[in-house]
């Protein structure tokens, strides 16, 4: 079971493989953002990856386009689209 660690709080949660970073953040109480349910994603669930990027799904074409369109920085992902397959350390950004 993968572990998602949140900074700067230090909160750690175990999640099922394939859970989204947004689901992990909600479980940890690290965000009050809820999935907008809109496809393509709105980008309000911005997450900075501090460590373990290899433990996440690779951005698909839709997420890649939204990352560019929404001016995400390198190392940032859309929380509802990034799926957890291994241990990661992240920060939820407003």
C-alpha positions in Angstrom: 0.0 0.0 0.0 1.6 3.3 -1.1 2.2 6.1 1.4 1.5 9.8 0.7 3.3 12.3 3.0 2.1 15.9 3.1 4.3 18.9 3.7 4.6 21.0 5.7 2.2 19.3 8.1 4.0 16.0 8.1 0.6 14.1 7.8 1.1 10.7 6.3 -1.7 8.5 4.9 -1.7 5.0 3.3 -3.8 4.8 0.2 -4.9 2.1 -2.2 -2.8 1.8 -5.4 -4.5 3.8 -8.0 -6.0 6.4 -5.7 -5.6 10.0 -6.7 -3.5 12.5 -4.9 -6.7 14.5 -4.3 -8.3 11.5 -2.6 -5.2 11.1 -0.4 -5.3 14.9 0.5 -9.0 14.7 1.4 -8.4 11.6 3.6 -5.5 13.4 5.3 -7.5 16.6 5.8 -5.0 18.5 3.8 -7.5 20.2 1.5 -11.0 21.4 1.4 -11.0 21.3 -2.4 -13.3 18.7 -3.8 -13.1 17.3 -7.3 -15.0 19.6 -9.6 -16.3 16.6 -11.6 -15.5 18.5 -14.8 -13.6 16.9 -17.6 -11.1 18.4 -18.4 -10.1 19.2 -14.9 -10.3 22.7 -13.5 -6.8 22.6 -11.8 -7.9 23.8 -8.4 -6.3 20.7 -6.8 -2.8 21.8 -7.6 -0.2 19.6 -5.9 3.6 20.1 -5.8 5.6 16.8 -5.9 8.5 17.0 -3.4 9.7 13.4 -3.7 8.7 10.2 -5.4 7.4 11.5 -8.8 8.1 8.0 -10.2 5.4 6.7 -7.8 2.8 8.6 -9.7 1.0 7.9 -13.0 2.5 9.6 -16.0 0.4 12.6 -17.1 -1.9 11.6 -20.0 -2.5 14.0 -23.0 -5.4 15.7 -21.2 -3.5 16.4 -18.0 -0.4 17.5 -20.0 -2.5 20.0 -21.9 -4.1 21.3 -18.8 -0.8 21.6 -17.0 0.4 23.9 -19.8 -2.9 25.8 -20.2 -3.1 26.5 -16.4 0.6 27.5 -16.1 1.6 24.8 -13.7 5.2 24.8 -12.7 7.5 21.8 -13.3 6.9 19.3 -10.5 3.3 20.3 -10.1 0.4 18.0 -10.9 -3.4 18.1 -11.0 -4.4 16.2 -7.8 -7.5 14.5 -9.2 -5.6 13.2 -12.3 -2.3 12.1 -10.7 -2.7 8.5 -9.5 -0.5 7.0 -6.7 1.3 3.8 -7.4 4.2 4.3 -5.0 5.4 6.4 -2.0 5.3 10.2 -2.6 5.8 13.4 -0.6 3.7 16.3 -1.7 2.4 19.8 -0.8 -1.2 20.8 -1.7 -1.1 24.3 -3.1 -3.9 26.9 -3.2 
